[in-house]
Amino acid sequence: MFVIAFVWTVLVLVSGCYALSVLTLIPAVALWSIWKLYLQARKRDVTENLLNYLYTAPPEVPASRAAKVIRRFEELHPYNISQ
């Protein structure tokens, strides 16, 4: 739907056919509505994920695994460590 509305709008605008300009408003409004719904859903998902992240306990990681990961980071990024 999103792609069809976008392509239709571009074709009408490029062709310069003003008889279809009224029909162009329908896909343009649909395109805008779909975009707004997407942004709202994304914002809601980010907020929910943030709240879940804030209110959950961090995972338990064995000390040996943590030391291994830190050592690997130090080996791969000596410049970052020196800063």
Backbone as CSV, one residue per row, in Angstrom:
resi,resn,N_x,N_y,N_z,CA_x,CA_y,CA_z,C_x,C_y,C_z
1,MET,0.840,-1.200,0.000,0.000,0.000,0.000,0.869,1.241,0.000
2,PHE,1.857,1.233,0.882,2.738,2.393,1.013,3.458,2.670,-0.296
3,VAL,4.010,1.628,-0.896,4.767,1.773,-2.140,3.856,2.178,-3.279
4,ILE,2.681,1.580,-3.349,1.743,1.906,-4.424,1.327,3.372,-4.347
5,ALA,1.013,3.840,-3.160,0.606,5.240,-3.001,1.747,6.171,-3.366
6,PHE,2.951,5.827,-2.967,4.106,6.676,-3.268,4.357,6.724,-4.776
7,VAL,4.350,5.562,-5.421,4.594,5.508,-6.873,3.510,6.269,-7.624
8,TRP,2.264,6.094,-7.235,1.161,6.800,-7.881,1.342,8.313,-7.754
9,THR,1.691,8.779,-6.585,1.887,10.208,-6.361,3.020,10.738,-7.226
10,VAL,4.125,10.018,-7.270,5.263,10.457,-8.083,4.904,10.481,-9.557
11,LEU,4.215,9.451,-10.047,3.847,9.403,-11.461,2.937,10.563,-11.855
12,VAL,1.988,10.866,-11.005,1.067,11.961,-11.325,1.802,13.295,-11.301
13,LEU,2.673,13.480,-10.328,3.408,14.731,-10.245,4.367,14.886,-11.411
14,VAL,5.013,13.820,-11.831,5.958,13.885,-12.949,5.232,14.074,-14.271
15,SER,4.093,13.415,-14.439,3.373,13.498,-15.713,2.755,14.879,-15.925
16,GLY,2.475,15.592,-14.849,1.881,16.916,-14.979,0.415,16.860,-15.339
17,CYS,-0.218,15.736,-15.221,-1.631,15.571,-15.540,-2.458,16.115,-14.375
18,TYR,-3.004,17.300,-14.561,-3.727,17.941,-13.466,-5.120,17.356,-13.260
19,ALA,-5.619,16.603,-14.253,-6.918,15.955,-14.078,-6.828,14.881,-12.998
20,LEU,-5.653,14.304,-12.835,-5.468,13.275,-11.831,-5.011,13.848,-10.489
21,SER,-4.857,15.164,-10.423,-4.322,15.754,-9.201,-5.256,15.528,-8.004
22,VAL,-6.563,15.495,-8.237,-7.492,15.221,-7.150,-7.312,13.787,-6.667
23,LEU,-7.104,12.863,-7.605,-6.874,11.469,-7.242,-5.529,11.300,-6.540
24,THR,-4.632,12.236,-6.785,-3.330,12.173,-6.132,-3.463,12.436,-4.639
25,LEU,-4.443,13.226,-4.253,-4.616,13.543,-2.841,-4.973,12.305,-2.029
26,ILE,-5.723,11.398,-2.633,-6.140,10.202,-1.893,-4.936,9.346,-1.498
27,PRO,-4.040,8.978,-2.472,-2.870,8.209,-2.054,-1.939,9.011,-1.155
28,ALA,-1.849,10.325,-1.372,-0.961,11.144,-0.545,-1.446,11.157,0.902
29,VAL,-2.749,11.289,1.099,-3.309,11.274,2.450,-3.138,9.888,3.065
30,ALA,-3.363,8.846,2.258,-3.170,7.480,2.754,-1.719,7.258,3.132
31,LEU,-0.810,7.754,2.312,0.616,7.631,2.582,0.980,8.335,3.880
32,TRP,0.480,9.547,4.050,0.760,10.319,5.272,0.176,9.613,6.503
33,SER,-1.029,9.080,6.372,-1.657,8.385,7.494,-0.876,7.139,7.885
34,ILE,-0.447,6.378,6.884,0.334,5.180,7.160,1.647,5.552,7.844
35,TRP,2.283,6.622,7.372,3.542,7.069,7.966,3.333,7.473,9.425
36,LYS,2.282,8.210,9.708,2.000,8.640,11.081,1.714,7.436,11.984
37,LEU,0.955,6.475,11.491,0.685,5.265,12.270,1.973,4.505,12.563
38,TYR,2.857,4.437,11.578,4.138,3.767,11.773,4.951,4.472,12.855
39,LEU,5.012,5.792,12.795,5.791,6.542,13.786,5.214,6.374,15.193
40,GLN,3.893,6.394,15.301,3.272,6.198,16.609,3.555,4.803,17.160
41,ALA,3.471,3.799,16.301,3.741,2.424,16.742,5.193,2.276,17.168
42,ARG,6.093,2.895,16.419,7.514,2.818,16.759,7.795,3.501,18.086
43,LYS,7.182,4.656,18.288,7.363,5.390,19.550,6.818,4.570,20.722
44,ARG,5.675,3.953,20.529,5.078,3.121,21.574,5.977,1.917,21.888
45,ASP,6.521,1.283,20.833,7.401,0.131,21.038,8.660,0.533,21.792
46,VAL,9.239,1.665,21.423,10.459,2.131,22.086,10.168,2.414,23.552
47,THR,9.037,3.057,23.822,8.677,3.373,25.206,8.454,2.103,26.018
48,GLU,7.739,1.146,25.442,7.500,-0.111,26.156,8.795,-0.858,26.416
49,ASN,9.673,-0.892,25.410,10.948,-1.581,25.587,11.802,-0.885,26.635
50,LEU,11.763,0.439,26.662,12.542,1.185,27.649,12.018,0.897,29.051
51,LEU,10.709,0.902,29.212,10.128,0.613,30.525,10.452,-0.814,30.958
52,ASN,10.379,-1.760,30.024,10.737,-3.137,30.354,12.204,-3.226,30.763
53,TYR,13.052,-2.499,30.064,14.482,-2.518,30.361,14.760,-1.910,31.737
54,LEU,14.057,-0.819,32.054,14.304,-0.137,33.324,13.842,-0.960,34.522
55,TYR,12.763,-1.720,34.346,12.184,-2.418,35.483,12.539,-3.904,35.564
56,THR,13.474,-4.358,34.741,13.908,-5.748,34.836,15.323,-5.798,35.378
57,ALA,15.619,-6.857,36.085,16.952,-7.021,36.658,17.934,-7.386,35.551
58,PRO,19.169,-6.923,35.662,20.153,-7.284,34.643,20.433,-8.785,34.686
59,PRO,20.768,-9.361,33.554,21.005,-10.807,33.539,22.259,-11.172,34.336
60,GLU,22.224,-12.334,34.927,23.384,-12.818,35.672,24.418,-13.351,34.688
61,VAL,25.629,-12.801,34.769,26.713,-13.220,33.888,27.829,-13.774,34.763
62,PRO,28.334,-14.952,34.440,29.444,-15.490,35.227,30.666,-14.576,35.142
63,ALA,31.420,-14.494,36.235,32.587,-13.606,36.292,33.623,-13.981,35.241
64,SER,33.795,-15.256,34.974,34.788,-15.676,33.977,34.400,-15.195,32.580
65,ARG,33.121,-15.258,32.274,32.635,-14.783,30.967,32.817,-13.277,30.848
66,ALA,32.503,-12.539,31.905,32.653,-11.081,31.896,34.116,-10.707,31.711
67,ALA,35.024,-11.379,32.416,36.451,-11.086,32.292,36.931,-11.361,30.876
68,LYS,36.438,-12.436,30.267,36.821,-12.784,28.906,36.374,-11.707,27.915
69,VAL,35.148,-11.230,28.075,34.611,-10.198,27.184,35.395,-8.897,27.349
70,ILE,35.724,-8.520,28.580,36.488,-7.286,28.824,37.884,-7.416,28.230
71,ARG,38.541,-8.565,28.417,39.870,-8.782,27.850,39.828,-8.675,26.331
72,ARG,38.817,-9.254,25.721,38.685,-9.196,24.261,38.486,-7.756,23.790
73,PHE,37.688,-6.993,24.516,37.478,-5.591,24.153,38.789,-4.817,24.238
74,GLU,39.576,-5.071,25.286,40.860,-4.392,25.450,41.815,-4.721,24.313
75,GLU,41.784,-5.977,23.854,42.658,-6.375,22.753,42.226,-5.738,21.433
76,LEU,40.930,-5.655,21.207,40.420,-5.137,19.935,40.396,-3.618,19.863
77,HIS,40.355,-2.957,21.019,40.204,-1.490,21.033,41.223,-0.829,21.961
78,PRO,42.506,-0.941,21.673,43.493,-0.337,22.562,43.412,1.196,22.569
79,TYR,43.006,1.775,21.447,42.918,3.233,21.387,41.840,3.754,22.336
80,ASN,40.705,3.092,22.376,39.618,3.512,23.275,40.023,3.406,24.724
81,ILE,40.800,2.385,25.045,41.253,2.188,26.432,42.230,3.292,26.819
82,SER,43.074,3.719,25.866,44.075,4.752,26.187,43.454,6.125,26.408
83,GLN,42.265,6.330,25.917,41.612,7.627,26.114,41.152,7.690,27.522
